[in-house]
Amino acid sequence: MKENEIITGRIHSFQSLGAVDGPGIRYTVFLQGCPLRCIYCHNPDTWDPAAGQVCTVEEVAQRVLRCRPYFGELGGVTVTGGEPLLQPDFVSALFQRLQKEGIHTVLDTSGAIGLDRAEQVLQYTDLALVDVKFLSDKGYRDHCGGDFSRVKEFLALTQRLQVPIWIRHVVVPGLTDAPSHIKALADFCKQYPNLEKIELLPFEKLCLEKYKAMGVPFPLEDTPAMSREKLNRLQTLLGQ
């Protein structure tokens, strides 16, 4: 990155006053581009790294600052996607700008990107939401098209840099909803002392219209949505 360079990012969309992507009320920035093809992806419209609108860091920062009065003590900004670590220069510059304003920064990521990109972002990250999708190399490769070893390397990096993490996991009926699987998830997460909590997220199919509009088949179209009642029962197995 050159001095005085105007850094831009490709943005899919913005959401103000969100309450599900980190602590408190948050302004969420959805970035464009993702290298994974997760079987249950609910944002296929973010896959293309060349799509979306181009914005400068300052343009996004000004959008955020207009909503700052609503953040309260816990809120702030979450950058998600897509995969935000595909645009590390933009995210790190945006987070650095926001931290100068005293705004809490959250990175929502798969962690499945090379560490050379991750470290420059994590140094300005107050909290990382890490989506641990599957717990084996085969499961990750077959259902996401990615490398689970990179996720583990990313988690180790957050530990080394002492960045707090929330681990998130989508629970899919017949795929990741067995009690034994949830207990294995809890055991996996225990190795990270910077872990603050584990969030189980229900598989839903609100994305079906997006897939139809794109002319892309949704692999789990015939899979039922995850029951909230069962999800709550599984949550108790985490021992939180």
Secondary structure, 3 states (H helix, E strand, C coil): CCCCCCCEEEEEEEEEEECCCCCCCEEEEEECCCCCCCCCCCCHHHCCCCCCEEEEHHHHHHHHHHHHHHCCCCCEEEEECCCHHHCHHHHHHHHHHHHHCCCEEEEEECCCCCHHHHHHHHCCCCEEEEECCCCCHHHHHHHHCCCHHHHHHHHHHHHHHCCCEEEEEEECCCCCCCHHHHHHHHHHHCCCCCEEEEEEEECCCCCHHHHHHHCCCCCCCCCCCCCHHHHHHHHHHHCC
